[in-house]
Amino acid sequence: MRRRLLALVCVSASVLSGCGLISQDGGGDRRTVTVWLMKGSASEDFLERFTKGFEADHPDLDLDIRIQEWTGIGDKVQSALKGDGSDGPDVIEVGNTQVPQYAEGGRLHDLTLESMRDWGIRDWLPGLAEPGQWMSQQFGVPWYAANRVVIYRKDLFEQAGIKEPPRTREEWLAATEKLDKNAEQGIYLAGQDWYTLSGFIWDEGGELATQDGEGGVWTGALDSEAALRGMDFYRELQALGDGPADADEEHPPQAGVFAKGEVAQIIAVPGQAQSILRENPGLKGKIGFFPVPGKSADKPGAVFTGGSDLVVPKNTDQEDGALAVVEALAGEKWNTDLARTMNYVPNKKTLAKAVSGEEGAEAMAAGAAQGRATPGTPQWGAVEGDNPIKEYMTKVLKGADAKPEARKASDRITELLDANAR
């Protein structure tokens, strides 16, 4: 009887193996898929739910999710892509604008076929899908979209006599000035928050860099009159708080600063409200959201449309497992779960209903109508790595003349965007 049962098990295993449910490489052995995700992109509870659900649906696969820091991630990813893949990641979360710099060297899997045949490419958000392309091929699969809004203290606004969130820049400055009193900061705005500066520059009609015709040379543009007006507004707003001139929004993390209870506003993705409440549960019910105000009340201000795409390194030795992870994370079930958990915009237009009624997500969606992305060149990663924009901002906030400093920063951007010069 025992021999008969063993024979049945062996036959069943061979059938399952043919269906792809058991690894064909190692018999019944489970294989590990290593996934690099960025710090803050998904909460611990979401990752626990996803891991449990994915491994239940894929009994031959184990997930090894490793959380990465954004600082220095470009070099780390490039190093992993150049390795032999034996101990590197099989799936990597990358910023939506970073895909071209990784795809350019031919070190990513082309996911065009899967995207068109199985994953609903036609319904993806353009702000995520288009930056994920390189040479008309899809290398990055949209995971989630997010853009900055103003996270504010409803109680402090009420105490200051501000009945409604501001809708114009002038109203915003006036309200923030009222809030900036005694020990309380009207706004905490770090001096090197260049994503926020980008929105102010775009609002004025300026650009970070411009291209001389299709396929032409890219040139830094921070010294244009429009871009200088954007920097001037940033300087006015930043002065209404105690944000450090020589640090960005992650040093220290601005959510932690807000959680201390002495800040009326920060500019951040809505999901940071969860970090705030974890550090200070006493703020529950006191936090609100509104779109970054624009120059006029009829539309919000321009914002950087951020978010993440998922890519599969060419050197992975777990291609089928990696594709399964991408399909699951980007699919309706887990994508809507992530959006609801983190107050993100889902990767498909048809999934927008999943976050309806969420105050933060609605403010984000309103701002997304004026969303923009960084210049569409693979060399932009070099600009972010060196980041002369941050140095420029610090110098201006410490009193330097903006125009000559903007010229220096623009020259450096031009140099970094010239692939032949590096």
N, C-alpha and C positions, 0 to 999 in steps of 0.2 A: 504494500500500500504506500509506504514512504517513497519507494522508487517511482511509483506512478505519479505522485504529487510533484516530485522533483522534475520529472519529465514534463509535466504540464507547465511548471514555472518556466522552464527553459524555452518551451515553445512560445509561451506568452511573451517572454522577454524578447525573443527574436522578432515577433510580430510588431511589438511596440517599438523596437529599434528601427524597423523599416518605416514606421510612421514618424520617426524623429523624436519620440518621447524619451528615448534612452540614448545617451551618447554613443555614437558609432566609433569614436576615437578610443574610448577607454571602457568599452563594455557597459556595465552598469554603474561605473564610477561617476560621481557628480563632478562637474567642471565649474570653475570659478570665473565669473565675469567681473573684472575690476572697473569701477565707475568713478570718475573724478567729477564731483559736484562742488560748486563754489559756496563758500561760507555765506550763510544768510539767505540762500536761494530757496531752501525748503526747511521746514521745521523738523525737529527730531521726531515728533509724533507722526508727521506725514511719512518720513523715511522709514519708520518702523512699520507703518501700515503697508507701504509699498513693498518693502522687502518681504514681508510675510505673504502678501498676496501674490507677488511675482513668483516666489519660490514654490508656492502651492500650485500655481498654474504651469510651472516649468520644473518638474521634479528632478530633472538632470542638471539643474543649474543652481549655483550658490552666488549670491551677490556680495561683493566686497566694495562698499561705498566709502570712498576716502574724500574727506572735505578739504578743499584747497583755499588758500588766501588769494585775494585778487592781486595784492601787491606782489609783483615779480612773476605773475603767472605766465606772461608771454614767453619768457625765456624757458620756463619750466616745461611748458607744452612743446615748444620747438625741440627741446632736448629729448622729450619722450617720443616725439614723432621721428626723430633721427635714429633712435635706438633699434635694437633687434626685436623689440616687442615682447621679449620673454617675461619681463617683470613690469611692464608698463601698463597703462590704462587701455581698456578695450572700448570705452565710451568716455567722451569728455564733454562737459558743459563749457561752452565758450560764449563770450559776449557776441551779440548778433553782428556787430560791426567787425569782429575779429576773424570771421571765417575766411575772407579772401587771403589774408596773410598766411594762414596755415594751408590753404588749398593750393596756393601758387606753386609750392615746391613739389606738388604731386604726391603728398604724403597722407592724403585723406581718401577714404572710399567715396566713390561717386554714388550718391543715393538717389539719383534721378528716377530710375526705374521704379524702385519701391515707393518713392514719393508720389509718382503719377498713378501707379497701378493700385497701391494699397492704402496710402496714408492721406489722401485727400488734398493734394497740393493746391488745387484750384480754390480752396476755401481758406487757406492760410492767410494770416494777416500780412499784408505786403511789407510792413515795416520790419518784419522778422524774416519773411521768405526771401525777399529780394537781396538783402545783404548776405544771405546764406548761399548765394549763387556765385560761381566763378566760371568765366568763359562759357556761359549758357548752361552750365551743369549745376545740379543741386548737391552741395556738400554738407550744408547745415540744415537740420530739421528743426523748425520752430518749437520751442518748449513753452515759454511764457513771455508775455509782454508786460512792461511796467514803465511808467514815467512818473516824474516827481510832481507832487502836490504840496500844498502847505498843510502841515499838521499843526493844529493850534489848540490852546487851552480855552475851552468855552467859558469857564468860570472867570478867567482873567479878562477875557473880552467883555463879559457882562459887567464886571467890576469897573472897567474903564469906560463904560457907557457906549461900547461899540455893539450895536444891535444886530448888525448883519456883516458877514464877511466882505471885505473889500473886493471890488470888481475891476478897478483900474489901478494903475501904478500910483497915481496921486493919492487915491484913497488908502492904498496900502502903506505908503510912507507916513501919511497922517496918523493912521491907526497904530502903526508900529512905534511912532514917536510917543504916543499916549501910553503905550504899554511899557516903554523903556524908562522905568523909574525905580528909584531906591535900589534894592538888591535884585530886582527882576529885570531880565533882559527882554527887550521888545522882540528880538529875534536872535537866534544863535546861527550865525552864518560863517563858517570857516573861510579863511582867506583864500584857500586854493580850491574851492569847489567849482572847478572849471566847467562841469556839465551845466550847472545853473547859470554861469556866465554865458555859456553858449546860447541858451534860450534868450537871454537879454540881447545878445548880439543879433540873433536872427529876427527878433522882434523889431529891431531898428533897421532891418534890411541888409545887415552885414553878413559876413561869412568868416569861418575859421581859415579857409583856404579856397582859392578859386582855380579852375582849370582853363587853360587856353585851348578851347575847342575840344571835341571828343577825341580822346587819346592823346591830348596835348599835355604840356607841362603844368604841374601844380605849383601854386605860389601862395605863401602865407599871406593872410589878409587882415590881421589884427590891427593894422595901422590905418585902415580906412576910417573915414569920418563916422560911418554908421557903427562900426565895431567899437570905436572909441566912446560913442554915446552909450553903448551897452555897458562898457566898463565903468563909465561914470555913474550910471544908475546902480550898478553893483556896489560901488564904493559908498554911495549914499545909504543904501539899505544895510550894508554890513556894519556901518558905524553905529547902528542902533542896537548894538549888542556887544558882547565881549568875545566873539569868535576870534581865535588866534590868526594873525595875518600870515604866519609862516607854516600852516598845517592844513591838511585837507579834512573832509568831513568824517574820516575814519580814524583820525588821530587827535584827540580821542574820539571814539564813536559818538556821533551826535545824539543818538537815541539815549545813551547813558547820561549825557549832559541834560537832556530834556527831562529825563526821569527824576532828576534831583529836585524838580519842582519850582525852579526859579527862571524858567524860560517860557515865553509865551508862544513862540513859533519856531519851527524848523522847516526846511524844504527837503523832502525825502519821499521815497515811495511809501504808500500807505501801509505796507506790511511791517514797517518799522514800529508801528503802534504796538504790535505784539511784544516786541522787545522792551518797549517802554513800560508796558503793563506788567511784564514779568519782573522788572526791577522795582517798580513802584505800583503795586495793585491799588493803592489809594487814589490813583488817577482814573480809575474805571468810571465811565460815564461823563468824564470831563474833557475828553479828547474829541476834536472834530477835524474835518478836512474841507479844503476848498481849492479849486484850481489856481495855479499861479496866475495872478492878475496880469492883464495885458495893457496896452496903451489906451484902449477904449473899452467901454463896458459891453460892446456887442460880441466880443470874442476873448477867450482866455489868452494868456501869453504863450509864446512858443516854448516848447520843452523838448529835451532830448528823449526820443522814444527808445528806451533801452529794452533789455530783455535778454534772453539766452537762447541759443541754438544747441543742438546735440550733434556731435560729429563722431565718426568712427575712424580711428587711425588705420592707415593702410597696413601697418606692421602688426596688427592684432592677430593672435593665433586662435581667437574665439569669435570669428566673424558672425556665425549664426546666432550665438548667444548675444553678441553686441546688438545685432539687428533686432532681436527680440526685446531687449531693454529699451531701445529707441522707440520701437512700435508701442510698447506699453506706456512709457512716460508721455509720449506725444498723443496717445489715443484718448478717446473721449472720457473714459472712466477716470483715469488717473490725472488727466489734464484738468478736468473740472474740479476734482478733489483738491489739487494743488491751488487752483485759482481761488476757491472758496477759503482754503486754509490760510493763504498768504495775501489775500486781497489783490491778486494779479488779474490781468486781462488774459483769458484763455487764448490758445494759439489759433483758433478758428473763429470766424465771424459768427457762425451758427451756434457757437457755444456761449455767446455773450450773456444769454439769459441765465446762465449758471451763477452769475454774480449780481444779478439785478437786486436792488434793495440794499446793497452794501454801500454805505456812505462813502467810504474811501475809494472803492472801485468806481463809483459813479463820478466822483471828482476827477479820478484819473482818466476815465473815458472822455470826459468833457475836455480835459487838457490834451488828450491824444489827438483831437481833431487838428491841433496845431503842431503835431509832432514832427520832429526832424531827426536826421541821423548825421553822424560825422562824415566827412568826405569819403566817397566810395573808391578808395585806392588801397591796395594791399600794403602800401608803405605807411598807412596811417598808424599802424601798430608801433612803428618806430617813433612816431611823434608822441604817442601816449607813454612809451617807455622812457624817453628822454624828458618829455613834457616841459617845454619852455613856457607853456601857457601858465603853469603854476608859478614859476619864478617871476614872470611878468606881473602876475596879480599881486604877489607879495610885495614887490618893489613899489607898485603904485599905491597899495594900501599903507605902506610905510612912508609915503610922501613924495616919491619920485614923480617926475613929469611923465605922464602916460604916453605921449606921442613917441618920443625917442625910445622908450622901453618897448612899446608895441612894435616899432620898426625892428629892433633887435630880435624880438621873439618871432616876428614874421620871417626874418631872414633865416633864422634857425629852422623854422618849420619848412621853408623852401628847401633848405639843404637836406633835411631828413626825408622829404618826399621825393628827392631825386635819387632813384635807385642806382644810377650810374656813378653817383658821387660817393657812395658808401661802400 
